[in-house]
């Protein structure tokens, strides 16, 4: 019963007229929007209506939220949903936005197995407790142009990856998919250790889940170059996201 009501409410939200200023925001803050096929642009706008109705945005550190912030984040978050049914990030409740990089204090285990307190500044984080945290300054920087870096795509890729919905459902296909990602992750690490240039952001060498998020950024932002340089990995991500942005 509740599922039926949720689907009906979402269908109604999708049919609502889109505010006229949204297209101006998308033109300025989402270069990929103009390249989307018309069907995907329509689907993206409808998904944004649902996302913005269901998720709570909060400004932190004195930041006053506005529509540019909400629309920019929603558009990139929903871009990841265009080729799959991910139920609008069911575990996600809140998007926290800071003016700039935010201070994080965490505990990490070092190489000796000892737990240390780490102080760091972050551009973004994805929490399994139901929140994504973003630095607006870094969002502005990353959404000016398509250069393979996008903190929104990165953190929302983590949200879906943490839900375990990214890998193919078929066991054989999943094993092949995982093998491709692992091989490219290890090759990425080797290139960095040897001081060689890498197509993907070096941060991807930190851990397999970071490699996936970094690769997702490049998949959506630099798809033609990605497909040419790393065709097997591009195909694995095409399976993950259900779209082929190199054709847009």
C-alpha positions in Angstrom: 0.0 0.0 0.0 2.7 2.5 1.0 4.7 1.6 -2.1 1.7 2.3 -4.3 1.1 5.7 -2.6 4.8 6.6 -3.0 4.8 5.7 -6.7 1.7 7.8 -7.3 3.1 10.8 -5.4 6.3 10.6 -7.4 4.4 10.4 -10.6 2.5 13.5 -9.7 5.8 15.3 -8.8 7.3 14.4 -12.2 4.3 15.9 -14.0 4.6 19.3 -12.2 5.8 22.2 -14.3 9.5 22.8 -14.0 10.4 26.2 -12.6 11.7 28.4 -15.5 14.9 29.4 -13.7 16.0 25.8 -13.4 17.2 25.7 -17.0 19.3 28.9 -16.4 20.9 27.2 -13.4 21.6 24.0 -15.3 23.1 25.9 -18.2 25.6 27.6 -15.8 26.3 24.7 -13.4 25.8 21.5 -15.4 27.6 21.5 -18.8 26.5 18.0 -19.4 22.8 19.0 -19.4 22.9 20.5 -22.9 24.4 17.3 -24.3 21.8 15.0 -22.9 19.3 13.5 -25.4 15.9 15.1 -25.1 14.3 12.0 -23.4 17.0 12.0 -20.7 16.7 15.8 -20.1 13.0 15.3 -19.5 13.6 12.3 -17.2 16.3 14.2 -15.3 14.0 17.2 -14.7 11.2 14.9 -13.4 13.7 13.0 -11.2 14.9 16.3 -9.7 11.3 17.2 -8.8 11.1 14.0 -6.7 14.6 14.3 -5.2 14.0 17.9 -4.1 10.7 17.0 -2.6 12.0 14.1 -0.6 15.5 15.2 0.6 16.2 17.8 3.2 18.9 20.4 2.5 20.7 22.2 5.3 23.2 25.0 5.1 26.1 24.7 7.6 28.8 27.0 8.8 26.6 30.1 8.2 25.8 29.2 4.6 22.4 30.4 3.4 20.9 28.0 1.0 19.3 29.0 -2.3 17.8 27.4 -5.4 21.1 27.4 -7.3 22.6 25.1 -4.6 19.6 22.8 -4.4 19.1 22.5 -8.2 22.9 22.0 -8.9 23.2 19.1 -6.3 19.9 17.5 -7.3 20.8 17.5 -11.0 24.1 15.7 -10.6 22.7 13.3 -8.0 19.8 12.4 -10.4 22.2 12.1 -13.4 23.4 8.9 -11.7 19.8 7.5 -11.7 19.1 8.0 -15.4 19.9 4.5 -16.5 18.9 2.6 -13.4 16.1 2.2 -10.8 17.8 3.1 -7.5 14.6 4.4 -5.8 16.0 7.9 -5.2 18.7 7.0 -2.7 16.4 5.4 -0.1 18.9 5.6 2.7 19.7 9.2 2.1 17.8 11.8 4.1 19.9 15.0 4.3 22.4 17.0 2.2 24.6 19.2 4.3 26.4 22.1 2.4 29.3 24.0 3.9 30.6 27.3 2.4 34.1 25.8 1.9 36.0 22.6 2.8 34.9 21.4 6.2 36.9 20.1 9.2 36.7 16.4 10.0 38.2 14.6 13.0 38.2 10.8 12.7 39.9 7.7 14.0 42.0 5.6 11.6 44.1 2.5 12.0 47.7 3.0 11.0 50.1 0.4 9.5 51.0 -0.9 13.0 47.4 -1.6 13.8 47.2 1.4 16.2 44.2 3.8 16.2 45.1 7.4 15.6 43.1 10.6 15.5 43.2 12.3 12.1 42.4 15.9 11.5 41.5 16.8 7.9 39.6 19.1 5.7 37.2 17.5 3.2 35.5 18.7 0.0 32.8 16.1 0.4 31.7 13.0 2.3 29.1 10.3 2.0 27.8 8.9 5.3 26.0 5.6 5.6 23.9 7.2 8.3 21.9 9.0 5.6 23.7 12.1 4.7 26.0 13.6 2.0 28.2 16.5 3.0 29.5 19.0 0.4 31.7 22.1 0.2 29.9 24.7 -2.0 33.2 26.3 -3.0 34.3 23.0 -4.4 31.0 22.3 -6.0 31.3 25.7 -7.8 34.8 24.8 -9.0 33.8 21.4 -10.2 30.6 22.4 -12.1 32.1 25.1 -14.2 33.5 22.8 -16.8 33.9 19.1 -17.8 37.3 18.1 -16.6 36.8 14.7 -14.9 36.4 16.2 -11.4 33.0 16.5 -9.7 32.6 16.2 -6.0 28.8 15.7 -6.3 29.1 12.8 -8.6 31.8 11.3 -6.4 29.9 11.4 -3.2 26.6 10.3 -4.6 28.4 7.4 -6.4 29.5 6.4 -2.9 25.9 6.5 -1.7 24.8 4.0 -4.3 27.9 1.9 -4.0 27.3 1.5 -0.3 23.8 0.2 -1.0 25.2 -2.6 -3.0 23.1 -1.9 -6.1 26.0 -1.1 -8.5 27.3 -4.5 -9.5 25.4 -6.6 -12.1 22.9 -9.0 -10.5 23.9 -12.0 -12.6 26.7 -13.9 -10.7 28.9 -14.5 -13.7 28.6 -10.9 -15.0 29.2 -9.6 -11.4 32.4 -11.7 -11.1 33.7 -10.3 -14.5 32.7 -6.8 -13.5 34.5 -7.0 -10.2 37.6 -8.4 -11.9 37.8 -5.5 -14.4 37.5 -3.0 -11.6 40.1 -4.7 -9.5 42.6 -5.0 -12.4 42.3 -1.4 -13.3 42.5 -0.3 -9.7 45.8 -2.2 -9.3 47.1 -0.9 -12.6 46.2 2.7 -11.4 48.2 2.1 -8.2 51.2 0.8 -10.1 51.3 3.8 -12.4 51.3 6.1 -9.5 54.0 4.2 -7.7 56.2 4.4 -10.8 55.5 8.2 -11.2 53.6 7.7 -14.5 50.7 9.9 -15.5 47.2 8.6 -15.0 44.0 9.4 -16.8 41.9 9.1 -13.6 42.4 11.2 -10.5 45.3 9.8 -8.3 43.0 9.8 -5.3 41.4 6.7 -6.8 44.5 4.7 -5.6 43.4 5.2 -1.9 40.9 2.2 -1.9 38.7 0.3 -4.4 35.6 2.2 -3.4 37.4 5.5 -4.0 38.6 4.2 -7.4 35.0 3.5 -8.4 33.9 7.0 -7.3 36.8 8.7 -9.2 36.1 6.6 -12.3 32.4 7.5 -12.1 33.4 11.2 -12.2 35.4 10.7 -15.4 32.8 8.4 -16.9 30.2 11.2 -16.9 32.5 14.1 -17.5 35.0 12.8 -20.0 33.3 9.8 -21.5 34.9 9.9 -25.0 38.4 10.1 -23.7 37.6 7.5 -21.1 36.3 5.0 -23.6 39.4 5.5 -25.8 41.9 5.2 -23.0 40.3 2.5 -20.8 37.7 0.7 -22.9 37.2 -2.3 -20.6 36.7 -0.1 -17.5 34.4 2.2 -19.4 32.2 -0.8 -20.4 32.1 -2.0 -16.8 30.8 1.5 -15.7 28.4 1.5 -18.6 26.9 -1.7 -17.0 26.9 0.0 -13.6 25.1 3.2 -14.6 23.0 1.9 -17.5 23.9 4.8 -19.8 26.5 5.5 -22.5 27.5 9.2 -22.1 30.1 8.9 -24.9 27.2 8.9 -27.3 25.6 12.1 -25.9 
